[in-house]
Amino acid sequence: MNYTKPKVISEIGCNHMGQLNVAKELILMSKNCGADIVKFQKRTNNILLTHEQYNTAHQNPHNSYGSTYGQHREFLEFSVEQHHELKNYAESIGINYSSSVWDIQSAKEIISLNPDFIKVPSACNNNIKLLTELRDNYSGEVQVSLGMTTMDEEESVIKIFEETNQSKKRLILYSCTSGYPVPFEDICLLEITRLYNNYENRVKGIGFSGHHLGIAVDIAAYTLGAKYIERHFTKDRTLKGTDHAASLEPTGLQKLVRDLNHTYTALRCKKSEILEIEYEQRKKLKSRNV
C-alpha cells in the first residue's frame, strides 16, 4: 500500500454552540493541535424538517438550545456570510476550512465559498439531487460518509459520479458507523479493507470518520489505508450538546496528530539489511554469538 501523510479533519460541527467567537476559538485550537482541516455543518432547517419535526420538543431537553427542535437547530446554524468569515479566519492562520451540507440550498451556499472539499453526511448520501448538485456545480473533492448505508446505496453514490467520469478524480468514501459514541465492536474497522477491495479503482480515496472514544482506533484506520481521519472536536466534552461527549478535547486531538505522524514515519521497509542505527549494537551484542 502506498502511504501518504495522513490528513486530520477536526470536525467542529455544531460544537461551537451557535457562537461565532467559540467557532473561531475552536479553529485556532485545531490549528495549534496540528489538524489539517476544520469542518463545520450547513443546514436549511425549514427544508430538512417537516412542520411537525420543527415544532416538536428536542428529545433531550438538557441538550436543547430552543423550546422546539427547529429552534434548537436554528440556534446552532451559521449564515453563509458567517461561514465565509470562518473560512477567511481559518485560512489566515494556516488551516483549511470545509463543511458538510445537508440539502441543496446549503450545498449551493457552501459551493459559493469554494472550499477544497465538501462533505455529504451519512444521513444524506442517498439524496441524488444533492449529490448531482455537487457533481455538476462544484469542482473540488466530494467526501461521502457511509454510516447506516447499504452496499446498493454505496454503489449508487459511485455511479452518480461515474456518469461524468468524476468518481476517480473527486470522490472520497468514508468508513463510518452512525452512533454517538460508538462502542468498539461496532466500529468495524475492516470496512476500510472492504471499501478498498471493492472500490479502490473507482474512487479517489478512502477515509475514516470516527465517533468512538480514545485515539488508538484511528491509528489502525490509517494503517488500513484511510487517507483522511475525521474526529469531532470540542474544548470541553461536558458542554451542552449532543456531539461533545463523542468528541476529542485539545489534548486528545494533539496526541492523535502526533501518533498519526509517527505512524506515517514508521510505515516503511528497511533501506538496507542492517540499518546504521544497528551497527554499534550488532558489533557489541551479536558478535558474541559467532
Summary of the structure (lengths in Angstrom):
residues: 290
radius of gyration: 21.0
end to end distance: 37.4
largest distance: 82.4
contacts: 912
relative contact order: 0.14
helix: 47%
strand: 16%
